[in-house]
Amino acid sequence: MIFETVVSMIAKQLKVDPATITAESRLVEDLKADSANVMVMIMDMEDNFNITIEDDAINTLKTVGDVVKYIEAHQ
């Protein structure tokens, strides 16, 4: 459930086909997210999942799977 929601949010923000997004997809290298995209996604995910993503954790979130694991661990 979390994975599907995260994929949907990323696909909408980056205007990519959700079917092309996997847990191994890298946000910057594969999905072409820039720092502004990442910040918007972080804020959307914080609102959607009612969590706070710490600033120092943002740099560790390299793949879609990293984002999902972080959300699962902090809900």
One Martini backbone bead per residue (centre of mass of N, CA, C, O) as a GRO file, in nm:
protein
   75
    1MET     BB    1   0.060   0.061  -0.024
    2ILE     BB    2   0.293   0.258   0.011
    3PHE     BB    3   0.427   0.209  -0.258
    4GLU     BB    4   0.190   0.300  -0.439
    5THR     BB    5   0.173   0.587  -0.327
    6VAL     BB    6   0.460   0.676  -0.391
    7VAL     BB    7   0.451   0.626  -0.693
    8SER     BB    8   0.218   0.818  -0.753
    9MET     BB    9   0.357   1.076  -0.647
   10ILE     BB   10   0.607   1.066  -0.828
   11ALA     BB   11   0.468   1.055  -1.103
   12LYS     BB   12   0.324   1.326  -1.074
   13GLN     BB   13   0.571   1.511  -1.017
   14LEU     BB   14   0.754   1.385  -1.278
   15LYS     BB   15   0.595   1.281  -1.521
   16VAL     BB   16   0.561   0.957  -1.497
   17ASP     BB   17   0.535   0.628  -1.539
   18PRO     BB   18   0.448   0.411  -1.293
   19ALA     BB   19   0.545   0.143  -1.443
   20THR     BB   20   0.863   0.245  -1.427
   21ILE     BB   21   0.849   0.209  -1.117
   22THR     BB   22   1.076   0.104  -0.871
   23ALA     BB   23   1.248   0.031  -0.588
   24GLU     BB   24   1.529   0.084  -0.759
   25SER     BB   25   1.466   0.360  -0.825
   26ARG     BB   26   1.628   0.651  -0.890
   27LEU     BB   27   1.551   0.970  -0.842
   28VAL     BB   28   1.778   1.114  -1.008
   29GLU     BB   29   1.900   0.920  -1.227
   30ASP     BB   30   1.620   0.784  -1.334
   31LEU     BB   31   1.383   1.023  -1.269
   32LYS     BB   32   1.498   1.326  -1.273
   33ALA     BB   33   1.534   1.458  -1.006
   34ASP     BB   34   1.536   1.746  -0.833
   35SER     BB   35   1.556   1.935  -0.558
   36ALA     BB   36   1.268   2.044  -0.586
   37ASN     BB   37   1.123   1.777  -0.621
   38VAL     BB   38   1.213   1.653  -0.354
   39MET     BB   39   1.085   1.864  -0.164
   40VAL     BB   40   0.793   1.823  -0.254
   41MET     BB   41   0.778   1.521  -0.192
   42ILE     BB   42   0.839   1.541   0.107
   43MET     BB   43   0.598   1.718   0.183
   44ASP     BB   44   0.379   1.528   0.076
   45MET     BB   45   0.459   1.282   0.253
   46GLU     BB   46   0.423   1.414   0.524
   47ASP     BB   47   0.121   1.471   0.486
   48ASN     BB   48   0.015   1.187   0.397
   49PHE     BB   49   0.178   1.021   0.652
   50ASN     BB   50   0.230   1.183   0.913
   51ILE     BB   51   0.536   1.294   0.893
   52THR     BB   52   0.892   1.338   0.958
   53ILE     BB   53   1.160   1.442   0.759
   54GLU     BB   54   1.470   1.454   0.808
   55ASP     BB   55   1.726   1.627   0.678
   56ASP     BB   56   1.950   1.397   0.709
   57ALA     BB   57   1.767   1.178   0.552
   58ILE     BB   58   1.737   1.280   0.262
   59ASN     BB   59   2.030   1.183   0.159
   60THR     BB   60   1.940   0.863   0.194
   61LEU     BB   61   1.715   0.899  -0.036
   62LYS     BB   62   1.764   0.732  -0.342
   63THR     BB   63   1.518   0.542  -0.345
   64VAL     BB   64   1.208   0.423  -0.339
   65GLY     BB   65   1.269   0.214  -0.118
   66ASP     BB   66   1.383   0.413   0.088
   67VAL     BB   67   1.121   0.569   0.127
   68VAL     BB   68   0.943   0.336   0.221
   69LYS     BB   69   1.113   0.249   0.467
   70TYR     BB   70   1.096   0.517   0.615
   71ILE     BB   71   0.792   0.529   0.646
   72GLU     BB   72   0.754   0.258   0.793
   73ALA     BB   73   0.949   0.345   1.041
   74HIS     BB   74   0.767   0.642   1.096
   75GLN     BB   75   0.450   0.560   1.161
   0.00000   0.00000   0.00000
